[in-house]
Amino acid sequence: MLELSFGVQDLARVRFSVSPMDHVLGGVAGAQHRCVGASVNRERWWRQVKGHVPQRAAPLVELINASPLGLPLFLAADSTAARGVITDELDAMLAFPEAEIPHELAFYGTGPRLPRIIAELRDNSSRPLRRITDAAWSLFRTCLAPAAGVASSPLARILSPLLTNAATPTPT
């Protein structure tokens, strides 16, 4: 057995971080997906919110559930730098190297049953990636933030209009 000894100063430096994006990914992944563990709480939550999932979240939900084998790394791009803030995680996702996106989608394979968003990401990586971050923001704001009390906090009320505008794709 391995034994680790920590002093008081060591424990005082321990920090925990919760990734809102991990909650988004695990929340909408189907039960067969390997990123989802069996959880009564997740199932209860999903039954409560699935009727409220916004239509603009569809590309993300389809991407996550297109294969139970895993997720593209750009969905959790540099989550260590995010400090548990969804907007930081979405910014890290948008900063993911565009040239690496098709490689990250290789495990999906090919075929007519793949969601359209996968082909769009393979063909034109940056614009569809913006749709994915917009979908994640919309899903977080609608389904996760209210359950966590984030939407009702004073800071959220101040930032919400700013973040909504920042997360809205600009037409081209």
N, C-alpha and C positions, 0 to 999 in steps of 0.2 A: 504494500500500500504506500502511496506517495503522500507525504505530509508536507504541507506548506505552513510556514510560520509567518504571521504578520504582526507587526507592532502597532501601537495606537496611531503613530504617525503614518504608517502605511495605509491603514484603514481610512484615515482622514482624507487621503488623497484619492480614494476610490470614487469614481464617478460612474453613474449609470445614465444611459441615453436610450430614449424610446424613439424609434423611427416611425413617424406617422405613415410614411410610404409603405413600410412593412405591413402596417395594419390595413392599408388600402389593398395591397396585393393579396394578403392572406384572407381578407374579408370577402373578396369577390371570386377567389379561386374556387372552382368546384371541389366537391368532397374527394374526388379521385386524384386531385393534383397533389404532387409530392411536397409542395410548400405548405400544405394545410395539415395540421395535426388534428386529431379528433378532439373536438371541443364543444361541449354543450352550450357554452356561452356564445360561441361563434354561430352555431346553428340557430339559436334563439334570436340573436341580433339579425342574422340574414333574413329570417322569416319576417321580422318587423320592418326591415328597410327595403327589401327587394322590390316592392311596389313603388318605391320612391326614387329608385335609381334614375337619374336624369338620362335622357336620350343621348346627350352629348358625351356620356361616359361609355357608350357602346364600343368605340374602337379599343379602349383599354380592356374592357371586360372580355371582348373577343380575343384580343392578343393574349391575355393571361390564360384563357381557357382553350386555346387552340391546340395545346399539347399538355399532357400531364407530366411531361419529362422535366420541365424546368421553366426558367424565365430568362429572357435576354438580360445581360448584365446592365444595359443602359437603364433598366427600370429601377435599379438600386445603385446608380452611379455615385461613387464616393460618399456613401452614407455616413462615413466616419466624420466627415467635415460638416455634416448638416446640423449637428447639435439638436436634433429633435424638432426641427422646424420644417414644416411641409414645403414652404416656399424655397428654402435653401436646397432641399432635396430635388425639387423641380428644376431649379437653376442648374444643379449638378447634372441632371438628366439632359438638359439642353446643351450643356457643355461637352457631352460625350462625343468623342471623335467620330465625325460623320463617316469616315472611311471604314470604321470598324462595325457599323450597324449591320450591313449585310452578313458579315461573319457571325454576329450574335444571333441571327435569325436562321442559321443553317440547320439547326436541330429540328425545325418545323418541317423540313423537307419541302416537297412540292405537291401540287395536286389541286383539283378544282374545288375541293371542299375547304381549303384554307380561307380564312377571313381576308377580305380585300385589303385591310390595313397592313398585312404582312407584305403583300406585293407592292403596296405604295411605299412602305419603308425601304424595301429592297431597291426600288427604282429611283426614289427621290427622298433621301433620308431626312433632310432637315424639316421640311414642311409637315410631313406626317408625324414627325416626332413632336412637333409643337401641338398637333391634335391630341397626342397621347398625354402630354403634360396638362393640356386644357381639360381632358377627360378626367385625369387624376384629381385635379383641383376641384372640378365640379362634383365628383364623387365624394371626395373628402368633405367638402363644405356642406353637401346635402345629407350625407349618411353617417359620417363619422364625427365631425365636429359637434353637432348637436348632442350626440350621445355622450361625448366627453365633456360637455359644458364649455367647449372652446368658443362656440358661436355666440354665447351669451356673455362672455367676459368683456369688460370695458375695452380692453385692448383690441379684441376681435371686432367690436362695433366700430372702432376708429379705423382699423386697417382694412376691413372688409371691402369698402368701395374701392380703395386703392389696389388691393390684391385682385379684385374681380376685373378691374380694367387691365391690370398687368397680365392676367392669365387669359384674356380674351384674344384669340388670334386676329391678326390684322388682315383684312381682305387684300388679295393681290389682283 
